[in-house]
Amino acid sequence: MSAVTAEIITIGDEILYGQIVDTNSAWMGTELTKIGVKVKQITSISDSADHIIKALDEATLRADVVLITGGLGPTKDDLTKHVLASYFNTSLKLHEPSLADIASLFRLRGIELTELNRQQAFLPENCTPIRNVLGTAPGMWFERNGKVYVSMPGVPFEMKRMMTDTVLPQLKEYFDTPHIIHKVVQTVGLPESILAEQLETWENNLPEHLKLAYLPHLNGVRLRLTGQGTDEAKLQQELQQEVDKLQYIIPNHIFAYGEVPLEEAIGLMLKERGLTIATAESCTGGFLAHKLTSIAGSSAWFIGGVIAYHNEVKIQELAVNAETLQEHGAVSEATVRAMAENVRLKFDTDIGVATSGIAGPDGGTPEKPVGTIWIAFSDKYKTEAKLLNYNKSRLLNIEYTTMAVLNLVRQSLDTTVEE
Amino acid sequence: MSAVTAEIITIGDEILYGQIVDTNSAWMGTELTKIGVKVKQITSISDSADHIIKALDEATLRADVVLITGGLGPTKDDLTKHVLASYFNTSLKLHEPSLADIASLFRLRGIELTELNRQQAFLPENCTPIRNVLGTAPGMWFERNGKVYVSMPGVPFEMKRMMTDTVLPQLKEYFDTPHIIHKVVQTVGLPESILAEQLETWENNLPEHLKLAYLPHLNGVRLRLTGQGTDEAKLQQELQQEVDKLQYIIPNHIFAYGEVPLEEAIGLMLKERGLTIATAESCTGGFLAHKLTSIAGSSAWFIGGVIAYHNEVKIQELAVNAETLQEHGAVSEATVRAMAENVRLKFDTDIGVATSGIAGPDGGTPEKPVGTIWIAFSDKYKTEAKLLNYNKSRLLNIEYTTMAVLNLVRQSLDTTVEE
């Protein structure tokens, strides 16, 4: 049986003019691959009826599934719905449930439902509407000659929610795709090249139907082991056996099994152990606390934090000695240690973490160039500080530093998380 | 005269499978637009000879310029060069200058020149080679029937250097291109549909050669006005005239002219007026401070912040009355007002802002469902609080709340920024 094939069509000038980067297609490509659907082509076109129809015709020749995003907005330059109606020889009809959704969304926002938005509830008669719980434009599912055509909004979070809740499960069912199982092992602390060297022998001995992918990431390298077969149970077992071997090859570099972000892995672990944490941030400016509080239920273990951007705040709020700042400067081991220790005492938590560095682009000196960053971890047993040297953009320095702190917490508490 | 049209073809499975996001095309789209070349389609395909030829045929029907990236690596799954040779009925021939470049690159890296890399200097006889000063794969420029075909490596920095140094200037010269100018006006506080209604008359009266696009965004709707013509000065003037009209139609909803993010617009304004700001965050958990400190030079106006996740912290650090919390709860106008006022006093800043709400997915109640969020702004003249109601994912509730706070600051200080 040959793999089910897909084509992704994105509609809208903003992608063609480079006003926005098309991240939707990459996400869709990843998710389709996971369910064994092979993406043959990604096509970005303008909001023009002729062009949309041409693209649909060409995609029909190539693919079993055509996923269309964009052009569903309420304004007159959004043509997709009307083009699809004529492409599938049908007309638009009011879809009451969609109108109800749109109306309730506007009630919630406390604004008047406009005629333009009311129009969004008119859908091609022969499509199966797909509910949009996060926006006003419903999705549309069409079937013709055994092929499936799905139209979704271009707004990333609306599209993703529709794909996850409706489109992906329905595609699996409609095409009865073969079993494709992925196991993800997340590693930190080893660059891809060195990791590849250590895993070479293991990788070369993998059975034919198991494939390994290295997916480098902000916080390390994700290893994705993919197996394809008809016997799901057997496949699961084979994958697990190979994953188990990894624990002996790179024991100290695996932080999670499955798609668990580092911050979530840490949250799970803190919750398990009943530990609490507080943050004292200078150069990361709140991003560290944000990463931790982005996890649902984080209020169980995240107590609070201080963003000590100015030295005055470091002194007043985190009891850093003025002398320490005078002598060693804000970006120093002494300062960051004091910040981590004192934020822990201030908020009476089990753990305190701190960051102080030069994120750039300004503020660097010959002794402390941009990217010089100190981080620290403190609990009742010990306080550890670490010097980082990045030479990236301001935002990347902030993100890398945050991940380094999370990894320092992980290492200090030495843990691995199962999804 | 109709605009010169282009198609971008990217070759390689890693984009189709979502392993990498195609940022090259967006960059190329922006640069091509700047020189008046209109991108008609972006096509991502796999490294297969048939597919590449099919894509070239289709692109030839649509575009005057076909820009191809990827598939120029030294390994055997890189087919582009061979496919192009046969597509243009020619054979590969050693190009000495390219070999010299490759050899010197290897000398520089101190590694032996491999046969595989030597092969990269063999190029189609009838192409004009494009020098690659940053990598081993030369680019190729073909001309046929007045159309131009350019092949470049997929490595972003190699492609960008080739485009900037060679391809863009040569395209401008080859096709005597018209001027295309974009003006972006960023709005907040009005959903796309309502904005469209208010702008309808103005939009309908735009001259033929000026085109309006609505680009919805996390923090509002970006309006992109695009003009095309031969007289650049005249075009600039026409666009400015139309943009000026907008100030009278939606005076309170324009926060910036040009591609300035809201947080940067606020940073510029605070700096201009010599004002400082501090943040007191509950539900946004540090993201608000992060947005502000993501701006280079923010230490000039951002002093510090408190992340008061637990009520204890709200009481201890932000002097919120225990009675207030008892009576009204943490998610209340009284609490958020106190947080904004007290963080301003605590850090002795001109402005204090605060957030307190239920980001979800847990923690909702019938009276205060998930997405119930209070925000506040405080300066020495006034304290304003606002109730928000979102029903999005945790992360989106956090992001939307942050943008709402930034917009509250903008409105309270009533400002608009010029790029």
HADDOCK unambig.tbl for C-alpha pairs under 7 A between the chains (distance, minus, plus):
assign (segid A and resid 15 and name CA) (segid B and resid 26 and name CA) 6.52 0.50 0.50
assign (segid A and resid 16 and name CA) (segid B and resid 26 and name CA) 6.96 0.50 0.50
assign (segid A and resid 16 and name CA) (segid B and resid 29 and name CA) 5.63 0.50 0.50
assign (segid A and resid 16 and name CA) (segid B and resid 39 and name CA) 5.59 0.50 0.50
assign (segid A and resid 16 and name CA) (segid B and resid 40 and name CA) 6.89 0.50 0.50
assign (segid A and resid 16 and name CA) (segid B and resid 41 and name CA) 6.64 0.50 0.50
assign (segid A and resid 16 and name CA) (segid B and resid 42 and name CA) 6.84 0.50 0.50
assign (segid A and resid 17 and name CA) (segid B and resid 29 and name CA) 4.67 0.50 0.50
assign (segid A and resid 17 and name CA) (segid B and resid 30 and name CA) 5.33 0.50 0.50
assign (segid A and resid 17 and name CA) (segid B and resid 33 and name CA) 6.08 0.50 0.50
assign (segid A and resid 17 and name CA) (segid B and resid 39 and name CA) 6.65 0.50 0.50
assign (segid A and resid 18 and name CA) (segid B and resid 26 and name CA) 3.84 0.50 0.50
assign (segid A and resid 18 and name CA) (segid B and resid 27 and name CA) 5.88 0.50 0.50
assign (segid A and resid 18 and name CA) (segid B and resid 29 and name CA) 4.50 0.50 0.50
assign (segid A and resid 18 and name CA) (segid B and resid 30 and name CA) 4.58 0.50 0.50
assign (segid A and resid 19 and name CA) (segid B and resid 30 and name CA) 6.85 0.50 0.50
assign (segid A and resid 20 and name CA) (segid B and resid 26 and name CA) 6.71 0.50 0.50
assign (segid A and resid 21 and name CA) (segid B and resid 23 and name CA) 6.03 0.50 0.50
assign (segid A and resid 21 and name CA) (segid B and resid 26 and name CA) 5.46 0.50 0.50
assign (segid A and resid 22 and name CA) (segid B and resid 22 and name CA) 6.98 0.50 0.50
assign (segid A and resid 23 and name CA) (segid B and resid 21 and name CA) 6.03 0.50 0.50
assign (segid A and resid 26 and name CA) (segid B and resid 15 and name CA) 6.57 0.50 0.50
assign (segid A and resid 26 and name CA) (segid B and resid 16 and name CA) 6.98 0.50 0.50
assign (segid A and resid 26 and name CA) (segid B and resid 17 and name CA) 6.95 0.50 0.50
assign (segid A and resid 26 and name CA) (segid B and resid 18 and name CA) 3.83 0.50 0.50
assign (segid A and resid 26 and name CA) (segid B and resid 19 and name CA) 6.98 0.50 0.50
assign (segid A and resid 26 and name CA) (segid B and resid 20 and name CA) 6.73 0.50 0.50
assign (segid A and resid 26 and name CA) (segid B and resid 21 and name CA) 5.49 0.50 0.50
assign (segid A and resid 27 and name CA) (segid B and resid 18 and name CA) 5.91 0.50 0.50
assign (segid A and resid 29 and name CA) (segid B and resid 16 and name CA) 5.74 0.50 0.50
assign (segid A and resid 29 and name CA) (segid B and resid 17 and name CA) 4.66 0.50 0.50
assign (segid A and resid 29 and name CA) (segid B and resid 18 and name CA) 4.57 0.50 0.50
assign (segid A and resid 30 and name CA) (segid B and resid 17 and name CA) 5.43 0.50 0.50
assign (segid A and resid 30 and name CA) (segid B and resid 18 and name CA) 4.68 0.50 0.50
assign (segid A and resid 30 and name CA) (segid B and resid 19 and name CA) 6.94 0.50 0.50
assign (segid A and resid 33 and name CA) (segid B and resid 17 and name CA) 6.24 0.50 0.50
assign (segid A and resid 39 and name CA) (segid B and resid 16 and name CA) 5.67 0.50 0.50
assign (segid A and resid 39 and name CA) (segid B and resid 17 and name CA) 6.62 0.50 0.50
assign (segid A and resid 40 and name CA) (segid B and resid 16 and name CA) 6.92 0.50 0.50
assign (segid A and resid 40 and name CA) (segid B and resid 45 and name CA) 6.38 0.50 0.50
assign (segid A and resid 40 and name CA) (segid B and resid 46 and name CA) 6.69 0.50 0.50
assign (segid A and resid 41 and name CA) (segid B and resid 16 and name CA) 6.64 0.50 0.50
assign (segid A and resid 41 and name CA) (segid B and resid 43 and name CA) 6.99 0.50 0.50
assign (segid A and resid 41 and name CA) (segid B and resid 44 and name CA) 5.49 0.50 0.50
assign (segid A and resid 41 and name CA) (segid B and resid 45 and name CA) 4.90 0.50 0.50
assign (segid A and resid 42 and name CA) (segid B and resid 16 and name CA) 6.81 0.50 0.50
assign (segid A and resid 42 and name CA) (segid B and resid 43 and name CA) 5.74 0.50 0.50
assign (segid A and resid 42 and name CA) (segid B and resid 44 and name CA) 4.91 0.50 0.50
assign (segid A and resid 42 and name CA) (segid B and resid 45 and name CA) 6.82 0.50 0.50
assign (segid A and resid 43 and name CA) (segid B and resid 41 and name CA) 6.94 0.50 0.50
assign (segid A and resid 43 and name CA) (segid B and resid 42 and name CA) 5.72 0.50 0.50
assign (segid A and resid 43 and name CA) (segid B and resid 43 and name CA) 4.63 0.50 0.50
assign (segid A and resid 43 and name CA) (segid B and resid 44 and name CA) 6.43 0.50 0.50
assign (segid A and resid 44 and name CA) (segid B and resid 41 and name CA) 5.44 0.50 0.50
assign (segid A and resid 44 and name CA) (segid B and resid 42 and name CA) 4.87 0.50 0.50
assign (segid A and resid 44 and name CA) (segid B and resid 43 and name CA) 6.41 0.50 0.50
assign (segid A and resid 45 and name CA) (segid B and resid 40 and name CA) 6.28 0.50 0.50
assign (segid A and resid 45 and name CA) (segid B and resid 41 and name CA) 4.82 0.50 0.50
assign (segid A and resid 45 and name CA) (segid B and resid 42 and name CA) 6.77 0.50 0.50
assign (segid A and resid 46 and name CA) (segid B and resid 40 and name CA) 6.53 0.50 0.50
assign (segid A and resid 74 and name CA) (segid B and resid 193 and name CA) 5.98 0.50 0.50
assign (segid A and resid 75 and name CA) (segid B and resid 193 and name CA) 6.66 0.50 0.50
assign (segid A and resid 75 and name CA) (segid B and resid 196 and name CA) 6.69 0.50 0.50
assign (segid A and resid 108 and name CA) (segid B and resid 389 and name CA) 6.58 0.50 0.50
assign (segid A and resid 109 and name CA) (segid B and resid 389 and name CA) 6.39 0.50 0.50
assign (segid A and resid 116 and name CA) (segid B and resid 193 and name CA) 6.12 0.50 0.50
assign (segid A and resid 117 and name CA) (segid B and resid 193 and name CA) 6.61 0.50 0.50
assign (segid A and resid 134 and name CA) (segid B and resid 392 and name CA) 6.46 0.50 0.50
assign (segid A and resid 285 and name CA) (segid B and resid 289 and name CA) 6.10 0.50 0.50
assign (segid A and resid 285 and name CA) (segid B and resid 290 and name CA) 5.20 0.50 0.50
assign (segid A and resid 285 and name CA) (segid B and resid 293 and name CA) 5.64 0.50 0.50
assign (segid A and resid 286 and name CA) (segid B and resid 286 and name CA) 4.33 0.50 0.50
assign (segid A and resid 286 and name CA) (segid B and resid 287 and name CA) 6.12 0.50 0.50
assign (segid A and resid 286 and name CA) (segid B and resid 289 and name CA) 5.38 0.50 0.50
assign (segid A and resid 286 and name CA) (segid B and resid 290 and name CA) 4.75 0.50 0.50
assign (segid A and resid 287 and name CA) (segid B and resid 286 and name CA) 6.14 0.50 0.50
assign (segid A and resid 287 and name CA) (segid B and resid 287 and name CA) 6.18 0.50 0.50
assign (segid A and resid 287 and name CA) (segid B and resid 290 and name CA) 5.19 0.50 0.50
assign (segid A and resid 289 and name CA) (segid B and resid 285 and name CA) 6.08 0.50 0.50
assign (segid A and resid 289 and name CA) (segid B and resid 286 and name CA) 5.39 0.50 0.50
assign (segid A and resid 290 and name CA) (segid B and resid 285 and name CA) 5.19 0.50 0.50
assign (segid A and resid 290 and name CA) (segid B and resid 286 and name CA) 4.74 0.50 0.50
assign (segid A and resid 290 and name CA) (segid B and resid 287 and name CA) 5.18 0.50 0.50
assign (segid A and resid 293 and name CA) (segid B and resid 285 and name CA) 5.62 0.50 0.50
assign (segid A and resid 294 and name CA) (segid B and resid 395 and name CA) 6.26 0.50 0.50
assign (segid A and resid 296 and name CA) (segid B and resid 360 and name CA) 6.99 0.50 0.50
assign (segid A and resid 296 and name CA) (segid B and resid 361 and name CA) 6.59 0.50 0.50
assign (segid A and resid 299 and name CA) (segid B and resid 309 and name CA) 6.71 0.50 0.50
assign (segid A and resid 303 and name CA) (segid B and resid 309 and name CA) 5.55 0.50 0.50
assign (segid A and resid 303 and name CA) (segid B and resid 310 and name CA) 5.48 0.50 0.50
assign (segid A and resid 304 and name CA) (segid B and resid 307 and name CA) 5.09 0.50 0.50
assign (segid A and resid 304 and name CA) (segid B and resid 308 and name CA) 5.13 0.50 0.50
assign (segid A and resid 304 and name CA) (segid B and resid 309 and name CA) 5.07 0.50 0.50
assign (segid A and resid 304 and name CA) (segid B and resid 310 and name CA) 6.60 0.50 0.50
assign (segid A and resid 304 and name CA) (segid B and resid 313 and name CA) 6.77 0.50 0.50
assign (segid A and resid 305 and name CA) (segid B and resid 306 and name CA) 5.92 0.50 0.50
assign (segid A and resid 305 and name CA) (segid B and resid 307 and name CA) 4.77 0.50 0.50
assign (segid A and resid 305 and name CA) (segid B and resid 308 and name CA) 6.89 0.50 0.50
assign (segid A and resid 306 and name CA) (segid B and resid 305 and name CA) 5.91 0.50 0.50
assign (segid A and resid 306 and name CA) (segid B and resid 306 and name CA) 4.76 0.50 0.50
assign (segid A and resid 306 and name CA) (segid B and resid 307 and name CA) 6.12 0.50 0.50
assign (segid A and resid 307 and name CA) (segid B and resid 304 and name CA) 5.08 0.50 0.50
assign (segid A and resid 307 and name CA) (segid B and resid 305 and name CA) 4.77 0.50 0.50
assign (segid A and resid 307 and name CA) (segid B and resid 306 and name CA) 6.14 0.50 0.50
assign (segid A and resid 308 and name CA) (segid B and resid 304 and name CA) 5.12 0.50 0.50
assign (segid A and resid 308 and name CA) (segid B and resid 305 and name CA) 6.88 0.50 0.50
assign (segid A and resid 309 and name CA) (segid B and resid 299 and name CA) 6.74 0.50 0.50
assign (segid A and resid 309 and name CA) (segid B and resid 303 and name CA) 5.55 0.50 0.50
assign (segid A and resid 309 and name CA) (segid B and resid 304 and name CA) 5.06 0.50 0.50
assign (segid A and resid 310 and name CA) (segid B and resid 303 and name CA) 5.50 0.50 0.50
assign (segid A and resid 310 and name CA) (segid B and resid 304 and name CA) 6.61 0.50 0.50
assign (segid A and resid 313 and name CA) (segid B and resid 304 and name CA) 6.79 0.50 0.50
assign (segid A and resid 361 and name CA) (segid B and resid 296 and name CA) 6.59 0.50 0.50
assign (segid A and resid 395 and name CA) (segid B and resid 294 and name CA) 6.32 0.50 0.50
